[in-house]
C-alpha cells in the first residue's frame, strides 16, 4: 500500500502541461471550432440562418471538446514516451 500511495502522491503531469501549450491548444481549438461550424452549416435542417448557425456551432462545440481532450492526451503520451526513451538511454 505504501508504494501505491507514493505513486498517487506524484503529480508529475503538471510539468508536461505548461501555460504555453494550454494557450496554443485553446487557439487550435477555436480554429477547429470555427472550421467545423462552417463545415456543418449546410447539414443543419433549419428554416432560418440564425438557427442553422446556432445548431452548427453547438454541434461543433462538442466536437471541439473531444479535439481538445485528444490533443492533451496526445501531448501527455508523447512526453511520457520521450521520458521513457531518455531513461532507457541513460
N, C-alpha and C positions, 0 to 999 in steps of 0.2 A: 504494500500500500504506500510505502514511503516513496518508492520510485514513481508511482502514478502521481502523487502529489507534487513531486519535483517537476515532472513533465507538465502538469497543469499550471504550475506557477510560472513557467517560462512563457513570456509573451513576446516571442521573437518575431511575430508578424508585423509589429509596429515599425521595425526597421526597414521592411520592404515597401510599405505604403508611405510614401513621402508626400508632402504638400504639392510638390511639382507634378507628381504623377496623378494625384487626385484632380488637380486643375486641368491637366491635359485630358484626362478621361471625361471630365464634365464637358469640356469643349467638344470632344469627339461625340459624346452622347447627344449634345444639342444639334450637331451637324447631322447625326444619324436620324434624330427625331424629325428635323426639317425635311430631309430627303424622303423618309418613309411617309410623312404626311402628304407630300406631293405625289408620291408613288401610289398611295392608297386612295387618293381622291376620286379617280374615275370608277372605283369599285364600290363606292358607297351609294346605296339606294336611298337617296334623299331628294325631296322636291325642291328645297331651297339651297342655294350655295352655302349659306351660313351653317345650316345643319350638316351639310356634307363635310365642310371643313372641321366642324366640331367633332363629328364621329371619326373622321380620318385622323385627327390629332389625338383623340382619345385612344384609338387603337395603336397609333404609333407610340404613345406613351408606354403602353405595356411592352411593346417590342423593344423600346429603348431601355427599359428596366432590365430586361433579360440581357441585352447587349452590355450594359454597364456591369452587371454581375459577372458575366462571362469574361469581360476584359480584366476585371480584378482577379478572378480565379486564374486566368492565363498568366497574369503577372506574378502571382504567388507561386505557381508551379514552375515558371521559368526561373525565378530566383532560387527556389529550393533545389532545382536541378543543377544550377550553376554552383550553388553552395556545396552540394554533394560531390560534384565533379572536382571542385577545388580541394575538398577533404580527401578524396581518393588520390589525387596527385601528390599531396603532401606526405 
